Amino acid sequence: MITGIILASGFSNRMKRDKLLMEIEGIPMVERVIQSSIKSKLDEVILVYRVNEVKKLGIKYGVKLVYNPKAHLGQSEGLKLGVKEAKPGAYMFLMGDMPFITEDLINRLIEEFIEDESNIIVPYYNNKRGMPTIFPYSLRGELLNIEGDIGGRRIIEDNPFLVKKVYIDNCILGLDIDTQEEYKRWDSGDGFSCPRKRR
């Protein structure tokens, strides 16, 4: 059992507007993430939201909805809400502002997890750690104890022996859009380029 938890209750402070509703190829960013999630091999999809427009997209696709009243306290609040509402099993955390994620990427990470369900699955794009990540059920307690805006990063850093790195060739899949400049670059047709590979 693997539950996909889409974290979509942030404030988009750097974008100055709700980036999750901004369109990529005519589809809101968060809707693209929902579409890929429900097409994938995830057993359950939970959308953690803050605004009604995002909630409506969740209703459209029939995913489980969880309202986050404490979004101002950081990403960890949405993460914990998703964990509490998920059925017993592993958790895949997806960001609502990663519009290029695909069902194939999600499925590959699931397959990597199934090989050893005690592992934390972490994708790497150009040798840089990214999302989505999968945490085993055994770490549920630790996930419920995180605080602030760091998500599961500290758990990954505290448990290096559990981490299975999965290297993804197409770094575009791991990109998020945080600023107006990034969005304008895409919207103008210039698209995105991958950052230089770390040595």
Disulfide bonds with the S-S distance in Angstrom:
Cys171-Cys194 1.55
